[in-house]
Amino acid sequence: MNLISRTITGIASIILGIVIVYFSFESSFWLLLYGIPIIIIGVFILFNKKEDKIEKIRRKK
């Protein structure tokens, strides 16, 4: 993923996770099982910079 798509995906998943956590306090707490992992995955996507680096292939002779 490039910077723009990583930023959009990370922010969208963090916002979705926050919305689910908010609704879990109003309706039922089992929604926390979905909201918290979505937030964690969104933060990981947002701050993962190793994915943009391309490693060279080492060939054995």
N, C-alpha and C positions, 0 to 999 in steps of 0.2 A: 504494500500500500504506500502511496506517496503521502506527503504531509497533509494535503487538503482532505483526502478521503479518510485518513486516520483521525484527523481532528473532528470531522463531521460525525463519523461513526462513534468515536469515543464520547463526544458530548451528547449525542442522541441517546446512547445507551445509559449514560449517567443520569440524564433527565428522566428517562423511562423508569430507571430503578428508583429514583427519588419519588416519582409519582406513585409507584407501586407501594413503596414504604409508607407514604403518606396515607394512602387508602387502607393500608393494613391496620393502622391505628383506629380508623373509623369503622371498619367492618370486622375483619378477623385477622388474628396474628399469623395464620399460616401463610399469608401473602409475603411475610418477611423471608420465607424460604426461597422465594423467587426474586424479591427486590434486592436483597443484599448481594447475592452472587452477580446479578446484572450490574450493579454499581462497581463491584470489584473487577469484573471483566472490562467494563468501560474505562476504568482508570488504567488497567493494564494496556489496553489498546491505545489509549491516548499518550502514554508515556513510553511505549516500546519503540526505541529508536534503532535497535539492532536489526530490525527487519529491513531497513532501507539500505543496509550495506550489502554489497555483492562480494562474496568470497571467490577467490580464484580457485580453479580446479587443479589439483596437483596430480600429475600423471606419473605413474611408476614406469620406469624403463627397464 
